[in-house]
Amino acid sequence: MAALNLLFLILTLSHGVMGHPTQMAPLTPMQLAHEITMDQLGNYVMKWTPRGDDIIFEVHVATTGYIGFGFSTNGGMRGSDIIVGGVDDVTGEVYLTDRHATGNTVPEVDSSQDVQLLGGFQNETHTALRFSRPWNTCDREGDLELSKVDTVRLIWAYGDSDPVGGDPMAIKYHSHRGSRSLYLNEPRLRIPDLGEDVKTWELRSPNLRLPDDMATVYWCKLFKIPHLSRKTHVIGYVPIISEDNIQHVHHILLYECHLPESDQYFEKWVDVEGAQCFGANMPLSWRYCTSPLVAWAIGGEGTFMPGHAGFPLGEEHGGATYFMMELHYDNPNLRKGIVDNSGLRIYYTENLRPHDAGILMLGHNVSPMQVIPPGQHWLTIGHCSSDCTSNNLPEKGVNVFAGILHAHLLGRNMTLRHIRDHKELPMIIRDLSYDFNFQENRNLKEELVVLPGDSLITECGLDSTSRTVPTFGGFGTYQEMCLAFLYYYPRVDLATCGSELSVKSLFYALGIKDARVQQGQKVGSPNEFGIDLDAETKLAEGLKARSMESRIQKLELVYLLRGIIIKAPAKYENRSLFDIVTSEESWKDESVVQRLKAVSVKGEHKQQCGLKTTYRGSRNQDEVTITYPEFTPLPAPENKMCHGDNEIGSDSQV
């Protein structure tokens, strides 16, 4: 290996320092399309412009040593594709090498150098490099193919000194490093020039102190819109995340609240600091806050609507007057003393857009019926059936202009399929390299029309191979979700269109023949419950008198399965469904796992087709069962093949 490295050094020095010679000089001016700061200190800035066959990158780093930049399948170093460059302090020449990492050691130099150096310079404090790199270099041994549609995990590093003696392998261990996920081929958020007609409305968490004995907290608070003199459109939003709590704020959803004569139900809650979402203290009226207006998650920067669409505010104008903000907090290390006032900044204007917009939530209902056995590569799906779209979309359909995909820690890939007349259409959005820590809105390059009678299938590829216990659908980070949110116009009453695995299908997989609901468990639609206004007034006063911290309890949806008692077969008699699905023995039986894997996709699902006035958690269509539709799949894209390569790339655009 040493001899090979020496040979490579001799060859590269004969043609220039380490592969690509360039005299140190300021970079010629070039306007690149995107820019991002890779680290929290602002010491590593990356700019880039995606092109048809390649990408131009430019990095500006606060160092006079070497710069590392690369691509990884998981954010780690092993198996990554790395570029190392800088300006030699002795010769004043810019160097750049294409490498790959076999472990946590100095990256090896590729036999095929597929990065083109375009220039660079160094001053007293910073080093800058500009280079281009093909989306697909066809170097299967040293390089990764970069996707134009999926998440790409970037890794970065820099050292305080250049390689010793010009030896490309004599790189000292980096003093600074990190990773960042991006969509390289999609525009990043740019706040447009806003006129004097645009106003802002801030909604914030009420300085909530997170408990230090719970990894996950969901907190909800109600807000009332500012005073409006006429119809108004929301045209965008950005998150406001407390700098100290960036790692703890996982997602923020803002839901419209819809009930007739809404003041009598919601006004009393505006001055209340909030309550734990879905907990015992969450008022029944809040469960009518179901239609999302904002869907933001970790890694996102916010979004602005296209110039022809906006979300209406005010009930009298087809929107909502009251909103519920839901914040999901993560504290996996149980840090003490975390206090947060993060939230949202909403931009709105009386300068109306031509169309009222809405958001449609799709996927698998957040439910313990989403069961993922340990040690598996798994697929969860959620249906939006043709019956639901037939009954709730206008004749000309709705125009989808953006979307966002959402899963938790097991998520590895997500796809939203679009079916019409038993044929699959081009996918609305997908991410075959999903990153839990990067959940950004996807702005479609061309709007897509969803017609009445179309069906939508949300597919989530999950990986539980590192877990020894089953995972269930739920709110916590270590539980799972499989959701998609579509931004569209014109606005309709449909708010949610999803499904969940039926109890019948789960019983079949587990071999359960008979069961009953334990006394005290209510079967049927929660809409049977009325809202007691006097009781809610007393609850509001009671919550004002209690600290927020005292209102937080651990929530596990899977505990709901304790109310279902098995009667047959005999080996399960008088055990709860919770006992069966959480038992280690259940998942040691490979036949059980395979049956559940089959019914999770092709088995019977219960449809939820929820309107804006639908009670959260209602199953008012729980007699409607659906199965995976029959359709002709979309043909695989024909991609360019590398010369002499029988493998087909995967970087085509959806």
Secondary structure, DSSP 8 states (H G I E B T S, - for coil): -HHHHHHHHHHHHHHSGGG--EE---------SEEEE-STTS-EEEEEEE-SSEEEEEEEES-SS-EEEEEESSSSSTT-EEEEEEE-TTT-EEEEEEEE-SSSS--EE-SS---EEEEEEE-SS-EEEEEEEES----TTT-----SSS-EEEEEEE-SS--GGG-TT-----SEEEEEEE-TTS---------TTEEEEEEE---EE--SS-SEEEEEEEEE----SS-EEEEEEEEE--GGGTTTEEEEEEEEE--TTHHHHHGGGTTS--EETTSTTS-GGGGGEEEEEEEEETT---EE--TTEEEEESGGGTS-SEEEEEEEEE-TT--S--EE--EEEEEEESS--SEE-EEEEEEE-SSTT-EE-TT-EEEEEEEE-HHHHHHHS-TT-EEEEEEEEEE-TTEEEEEEEEEETTEEEEEEEEETT-BTTB---EEEEEEEEE-TT-EEEEEEEEE-TT-SS-EEBSSSTTSB-EEEEEEEES--SEEEEEEEE-HHHHHHHHT--EEEE-TT---S-GGGS---HHHHHHHHHHHHHS-SGGG-----GGGGGGGEEEEESGGGTT-BHHHHHT-HHHHH-HHHHHHHHHHHHHS-EEEEEEETTS-TT--TTTT-EE-----B--------B-TT---B------
